[in-house]
Amino acid sequence: MIVCIAEKPSVAKDIARVLGANQSHNGYMEGNGYQVTWTFGHLCTLKEPEDYTPMWKAWALSRLPMIPPRFGIKLIDSASIQKQFQIIEKLMQQADSIVNCGDAGQEGELIQRWVMQKARANCPVKRLWISSLTEEAIREGFSNLKEQSEYQSLYEAGLSRAIGDWLLGMNATRLYTLKYGQNRQVLSIGRVQTPTLALIVNRFEEIQNFKPETYWTLSTLYRQTIFTATQGKYLDREKGEEALRQITGKPFVVKDIQTKKGNEAPPRLFDLTSLQVECNRKYGFSAEQTLQLIQSLYEKKFTTYPRVDTTYLSDDIYPKCPKILSGLRNYAALTQPLSGKKLLKRKKVFDSSKVTDHHAIIPTGVPAQNLSPQESMVYDEVCRHFIAVFYPDCQVSTTTVLGKVEAVDFKASGKQILEQGWRVVIAPAVQKERSEGKDSDEQEKEEKEVEEKLLPLFEKGESGEHQPQLAEKQTTPPKPYTEATLLRAMETAGKNVDDETLREALKENGIGRPSTRAAIIETLFKRDYIRKERKKLFPTPTGINLIHTIQDELLKSAELTGIWEKKLREIEQHKYDARQFLEELKQMVRELVFKVMNEPPPGMGK
């Protein structure tokens, strides 16, 4: 008998239906030589400190660091989990072979491996690796089952992540709580959680400590068009007023007109982070909410595997795209112009070298139905981005008019869309990456002004009267993080990056995984370390105190956490040894315990 184990009952039933295992039993389905069972996500977890030795049950500084000689797993203490595990264990003990049908990712691999270890399964194991749950994908996956050994490095990376989080979380939380918690509260420390909180606290304090600086800008109105002085800001009012006097009453002369035509490529396809960013900006969805919605769409077979960090598709997806497009019946008006034509194949979309385990999130082509309003919004984003990549570039014309009054140079720019191209599919106000330092309302206003600013027809050499003005302005502080901008900061280890290509390169050093960032943010809310006002995130006094209490920069550093994250990816890619990673973390924990035990309280000299 072949035992198949999936991560959820709903997924197991989809697989059972395809395999012909139609007889229902308590905790599994059977038929056609298969038994299909399931977990409920994690059934096992790493052991607690007291499971290794009773000495570690009580919290005491003298018993730190806690570093077990060998890490072990145990079943989660839940009656329903214990019951389901007994069924799985019995099936696996009698199985001729097992097919691991867990989610095709690091966490899915870890979940199922732990269950198989706990059940003492000793028969051959194959791996089902699929990117969608459609019947076609499941059949194709079962006809091309992989050897379990091919995913050993994925398991080692997941195990290293879990052990690393245990080592740092268990030891640092007890260490700081015992030394600084004053018997009032637990000070929770985490490998990813703490640097993320530090990002929010640092931004908040940057805003609090910001001292605005006054500056002046010179502009003039000529033929209903505002021209801005190219000199930029005047930090000295007198110099600004002198320039204003110099040009007042003198004619404005058009010196040059530059028109540049260009193409704008469609936006990239979504990875999980960019989808969470877009849905937070556009609909106000939290990162966790977007993850739940796209996970639901995946389980309903309408979209592909969501927990991905690439915006590319592998080349073998290209031949399947016409069929996917034809299944998007609600978008017939947009897909019809593509029907029967050879689809564009862009290098920024199709590049197998940029795809490892999974490709970007796209629709499966299964006609969507019975979606909630929120699911429809997320599905719409995924579908429109997919359709748009097969449309032509948007053709634009940018006109820059250069003017002069006496010795002062002025400039005005306007943009005209010549051919909409992919903008027919995605509205222009949505497509741009919004600047880090601006909130969404301010950015949308600016984008709209650029889009709609059509310049009058100017001629080189023309001149006339104008209305100059000197405006007093002040520098503004950076904006508080929203979930959208925080996700981007986590993705780039705190670096402010607008360029898409550079951001792609920095993903390797991001804080956390795409699949875990939402949970990290939710944890900060639950522990009362951060709060939300409208879309803006602020640290609570508790969160601020915690970051101030932690004197060790290593625990707060987004960049160093990003380096650990890179090593975990390299373990997955056979480029780094898991044992070396854990030895480094153990040594770091030992040094941290020694250092914190001997450091003076914050605010006191060393």
Secondary structure, DSSP 4 states (H G I P E B T S, - for coil): -EEEEESSHHHHHHHHHHHT--EEETTEEEETTEEEEE--S-SEEEPPHHHH-GGGTS--GGG-----SS--EEE-S-HHHHHHHHHHHHHHHH-SEEEEES-SSHHHHHHHHHHHHHTT--S-EEE---S--SHHHHHHHHTTPEEGGGGHHHHHHHHHHHHHHHHHHHHHHHHHHHHHSTTT------TTHHHHHHHHHHHHHHHHT----EEEEEEEEETTEEEEETT--BSSHHHHHHHHHHHTTSPEEEEEEEEEEEEEPPPPPB-HHHHHHHHHHHH---HHHHHHHHHHHHHTTSB---------B-GGGGGGHHHHHHT-GGGHHHHGGGTTSPPP--TTTB-GGG-SS---B-B-SSPP-S--HHHHHHHHHHHHHHHHTTSPPEEEEEEEEEEEETTEEEEEEEEEEEE-GGGGTS-HHHHSPPPTTS-HHHHHHHHHHHHH-PPP---TT-EE--EEEEEEEE--PPPPPBHHHHHHHHHTTT-----HHHHHHHGGG-SS-HHHHHHHHHHHHHTTSEEEETTEEEE-HHHHHHHHH---HHHH-HHHHHHHHHHHHHHHTTSS-HHHHHHHHHHHHHHHHHHHHTSPPTTS--
